[in-house]
Each structure stands twice: as C-alpha cells, then as structure tokens.
Amino acid sequence: MSKATPIGLKLTAAAVLLFAACAASLVTAPPALAKTAVPKPVLDGSAVAVPDSYSADTAQQIFAEGGNAVDAAVAIAFTLAVTYSDAGNLGGGGFMTLYVDGKPYFLDYLERAPQTATRDMYLDDKGKAVPGMSQVGARAVGVPGTVDGLWEAQRRFGKLKWKQVLAPAIRYATDGFKVDARLQKARDDAATGFAGKTNFDAYFANLKAGVNFPQPELAQTLARIASDGGREFYEGRTADLIASQMYGHGLVTKQDLQQYKAIWRQPLSADWNGYQVVTAPPPSSGGVGLIQMLKMKADLKQAFGGLDLNSAPYIHLIAQIEDRVFADRQQYLDDPDATPVPLDKLTGDAYLAQRADEVSPDEVPGAAPVKPGLADATAEKPQTTHFSVVDKWGNAVSNTTTLDGSFGSGVVVDGGGFLLNDEMDDFVTTPRAASPASASGTSATTGDELNTIAPGRRPLSSMTPTLLLKDGKVALAIGTPGGSRIFTTIFQVMTDIYDFGLSPADAVAAMRFHHQLLPQKTIYWEPYHPLTGDLAEQLKAKGYMLEGQSFNGDVQLIRVDGTTPQPVADPRGVGVGKVFQ
Ligand code: DON
C-alpha cells in the first residue's frame, strides 16, 4: 500500500515530538499530563530484551508515544515478522504471559490442526513417516494464531491505537531494513531444505547481509490488518490468499481460519524461593517442566549443598531430575482441551518431593527403568523467538512466538508475502500404534494417544514465557527459543541467578547443557560454551555420553531490581537490551 511510508514517517515525526514532550514532563511534570488517568510510574523506566535491534527501535517509538508493555509487545511482534523472518511471524503462533495492573494473564495463540487433519496424515501406506512431510511444504502448516493473539492482547490491554502499533512494522516492510549476517546465515541454511519444494526462494533469495530488504506484499498485508483489524487475517483478503495458497496442497481452509480464536487461559503458578512463578500452562509442557525442575532442585537442597555450578556432580543431579520431568511430559501432557492434564498433581509439593526422593548422586545414568520419551523430542530445529518487556507502570509481557522450524514450512503466501508455519511437526506424527518400530520402540502406555493429530487439536509445545513476581511486583521476565531445551534453559538461568547469585548478565552468558529422558545418558552441550576437558572426562566416567548440538538458545530477560529494570539479551544472538527513561 503506497500510503504505508507516509504513515510510518508521520508517526516517526509524531513520536519524536511526543518523546520530547515526555522527556520534558520528567523534569517539569506539567499538570495537564498529571490529570489524565495515566497511573504513576513505579519503575525508573520501561525496558525490553528483544532478539534484534529493529524491534528495540520499535519499542522505543511505542513507549515514546505513551504505549504500555502490551502495546510495545504487539509492536515488537509485528516488527519481528518483518525483520526476523526465520522466526518472527504472521503465519505462526505463540504464547504470551502478561502481568497487567497487578494481575497475571496467559494468552494461548498456538497453531491448531486444520479440520481435515488426521492422525496418520504424515504416514505412507506402510505406516512409515514420509520424511520431511510434517516440516516442509503446505501439508506441514497448522492454522496460524499469531495475528489473533496480538489483536486480542492489544484490544484488551493496549493503550495506543491498533494502527499505531503496526506502523513500525509497516515502515520496515515498505522501506526495507538492512539484513544482518545472522539472518542471511539462517536463510542460507534453510534454503537448501526448501529448494524445489516451496516458493521460499521467490521471496527470500535476496536476503543478503548488508543489503536493504523491502517486502512490498508483506507491507500490504500489514496495512490491511492495520486498517481492518486483526480478524482481517482470518476473514478478509488475507484469509482468501492463505486459502488459495493451500488449495490442492495443504489443509488450512477459510473455515479453519474463520474458526480460529486465541484463548485466555489461567497461567500456571507456583511458589518458589520466595517468588511466585507465573508461566505457561498446557498446551505448553514448558511451565510444568520448569516448575517441576525448580521444586525438585529445592527439595534436593542437601544433595546440591556445596556443589559447584556446572560441576560434574551438579550436572548429574540435574540430569536425574530431567529424566523424571521428561517422563512425566511424555506420559501426561497434551492439549488440555483434548486430554485433561493433572496439573495440581504434577506441580504439587508432595508429589515432587516424592519424585525428588528418587534422585541420588549414586544413581547410574540409564540404569533405572524409565518411561519412553517423545520420538522426535531431540530433533529440535532452530528457530523460534522470545522477547520480554516491562513498562514503567509495572506491567510486563513475556512472549515466545514460533514458525516451528527456521522459516517454518518454507511456504510463502503468494500476494501476502508472509511465511506459514510447520507447527504440525510438533504433534506425534508417527503414533506408535501405527508404527511399532518408531524411535521409542516400547510397549503401549497410557500416553500413546497423547499429542496425536486430530482436527482442531493443539500440538504439545515447549514454549515457556515466564514471569517471576515478588510481593505482587514483577521481578523477572524471561524466555528463550529452543524446543524441548526451552524450559531446561530457563531453569538454568533462573537458578544461576537466584541459587548461585550470578548477575543476570553472567547467568545468561554462563554455560548451559541439556538432558532429557531419551536418548538415555546423553548430555548435550552448546557451541557457545563447549563442554570439554576435565568436566567432560568426569561426566563420561559417570556413564554419560556428550553430544554437541547446533543450537545455543537466545534468552531475553529483564530483571527488576528494586525500581530498576535490568534487561539482558543473550550474547549468543544479536538481541538488544534497552531501558527507556
Ligand atoms: O512450540 C514449540 O515448542 C516449538 N514449536 C518451538 C520450536 C523452537 O523453539 C525451535 N527453536 N529453536
């Protein structure tokens, strides 16, 4: 839309004026502003930790225009759909954990299976999974939730006009933005897998480091959403474009889009270490996993006593905890609208104390009987992305959003200019009954139908946008991409800060490792902080195998220390932490 640039420019100019006015108000506190219904600031500033610099600039504009954390979060998410194309999205989904006016909320805008999806849709006639079918191309696409999620959040809690929060994204799509080396590398890595199978190259061949990258079709889509509202994506011209793209290739129809609604759910909450943890409930497995890990570690205080952070005995105890957590994940977690999940039990003190009792420094890795892990749980691909926001009024947003794989299914909506997800791959795509020789190869358990594909069902996610509250105030906003590594990463950063007293920056930079039930006895390490030398030898002597993984995580956190927000962007990525006075 040709008007997009002038709107963007006008808003930038308005933003500068407003910013100047706000800056002046800090000094003179003019009564005209004081009389509005704007609550008094309780923090020294607003802050963000975001995965790229463009989204940080967007946040600056939104705060300067008087927006709150939710306005900033929605504007950041739309910006990332333009500037962080491998994970930011319109055609994906995610979770948002919020704290607004002293109350916690959770918004589930995860993708859902289309109405004609079937349990065995990725199997051939011999019951074997067709390689790549749930990951690349139109059949991998679930009904996207992002736009409805952002629309719901902003309508309910935002202070600015809807058009204002879309303006920065429209500007980046219209004028382009300078591509960085990270994004080009992600593009190059993904392009090979999509070659000849999707229209990815027609849209992203020119994504080159140092080069300006405008996306005119995406700008038009964003402009339509800006002028007609979030439901345009589900009921307007954008819905028509998605349905045409899918027709004859994928399953998502106009009816699927019309029926999609983001859902406000009760966030998962637990007391830990003097804080209230507010985190993601099912269909995420991450909140349950995080709470289980935190509480079991606290129960095992004696066993952990005196152990150095990331020493071999420390890693061993955490790995034993992780075995229990991933066994429960496999056995009990699902879309709560498909299967009731016993949340109170799984996160209850008595149960977790009993589970922690099973953990011992002498346990031989892999010797204890374990329940099967998810067949594809270790095969996480980058990318997903997370950002955290707090505003000076004490509101906070922790948001994780995903296309699942890097650049999703590789399918771009022709005429719409945006990528569609491959979130269907998060279902159990090879149910054991249909394929007894699948990776776990174990006998049937009550978990066998869990997380299989069914119309309208949500896949089990690991995204864990989390907040910590202390005395009713936000103390931490945290999250990361990383599939099943998401909550083990958040756990490590939280315990590094609160149990070991590391500064937030040191905690985010510290070594991280990952372990889960299957493959047994395997400790994964990350390129950023290889696990080598004596430590590696000690773990091997204990019976573990060490395996490097290609993905590092990308934690974006904000700790609030008294009234001072301290944002930290993971040094593994290209993110930015910024405070806005
Ligand atoms: O919902 C989930 O858990 C996955 N779709 C997230 C994928 C992910 O984090 C990959 N990123 N590294």
Boltz pocket constraint, residues with backbone or C-beta under 6 A from the ligand:
constraints:
  - pocket:
      binder: B
      contacts: [[A, 380], [A, 381], [A, 382], [A, 383], [A, 384], [A, 402], [A, 403], [A, 404], [A, 405], [A, 423], [A, 426], [A, 460], [A, 461], [A, 462], [A, 463], [A, 480], [A, 481], [A, 482], [A, 483], [A, 484], [A, 486], [A, 551]]
      max_distance: 6.0
